[in-house]
Amino acid sequence: MENKFTLKEVWMMFWGLGYRVNHAKKEIHRLEDKHKNCLHEAMSKKTSEYITKGRAIKLLKLGYNGCRWCWEDADQG
């Protein structure tokens, strides 16, 4: 982890919402491995949401991509 968690991110991870999806770019970020290059602070609240791991995996099957910085296993280029 290169960035510190915000209070909201800690709260979301506590409730099992450890992933943040950017619907505008169809990219999913894993909060546990948050990286400064993910630019969480630049994501619009209207086009992003916190989700569970199960929902993240379903979105990957629908064409979303994992972030190359924080979720390398799911990054498809």
C-alpha positions in Angstrom: 0.0 0.0 0.0 1.4 3.3 -1.0 -1.5 5.6 -0.1 -3.3 5.8 3.2 -6.9 4.8 3.5 -9.6 7.4 3.9 -12.1 6.9 6.7 -14.8 6.1 4.1 -12.5 3.4 2.5 -11.9 1.8 5.9 -15.6 1.8 6.6 -16.4 0.2 3.3 -13.8 -2.5 3.7 -15.2 -3.2 7.2 -18.6 -3.9 5.6 -17.1 -6.1 2.9 -17.1 -3.5 0.1 -13.4 -3.8 -0.6 -13.5 -2.9 -4.3 -14.2 0.3 -6.1 -15.5 0.2 -9.7 -15.2 3.1 -12.1 -18.1 2.6 -14.5 -16.9 5.4 -16.9 -13.7 3.5 -17.6 -15.0 0.0 -16.8 -12.1 -0.5 -14.3 -12.2 -2.2 -10.9 -9.8 -1.3 -8.1 -9.0 -3.3 -5.0 -8.8 -1.1 -2.0 -6.6 -3.4 0.0 -3.7 -2.8 -2.4 -4.5 0.9 -3.1 -1.9 2.6 -5.2 -1.3 6.3 -5.9 -1.6 5.8 -9.6 -5.2 4.6 -9.2 -6.3 8.2 -8.7 -9.2 7.4 -6.4 -9.6 11.0 -5.5 -10.3 11.9 -9.2 -13.1 9.4 -9.6 -16.5 10.9 -9.9 -19.0 9.9 -7.2 -21.7 9.6 -10.0 -19.8 7.0 -12.0 -18.1 5.0 -9.3 -19.2 2.8 -6.4 -17.9 0.4 -3.8 -18.7 -3.2 -4.4 -18.1 -6.7 -2.9 -15.6 -9.2 -4.3 -18.4 -11.3 -5.7 -19.9 -8.4 -7.7 -16.4 -7.5 -8.9 -15.9 -11.0 -10.3 -19.3 -10.8 -12.1 -18.3 -7.4 -13.6 -15.0 -8.9 -14.9 -17.0 -11.5 -16.8 -19.1 -8.7 -18.3 -16.1 -7.0 -19.8 -14.7 -4.8 -17.0 -11.0 -4.8 -16.3 -8.9 -5.0 -13.1 -6.6 -2.1 -12.4 -3.0 -2.7 -13.5 -1.7 -1.1 -10.2 -3.8 -2.6 -7.5 -5.4 -5.7 -9.0 -2.8 -7.1 -11.4 -4.4 -10.6 -11.4 -7.5 -9.3 -13.0 -5.8 -6.8 -15.4 -6.3 -7.9 -19.0 -4.3 -5.1 -20.6 
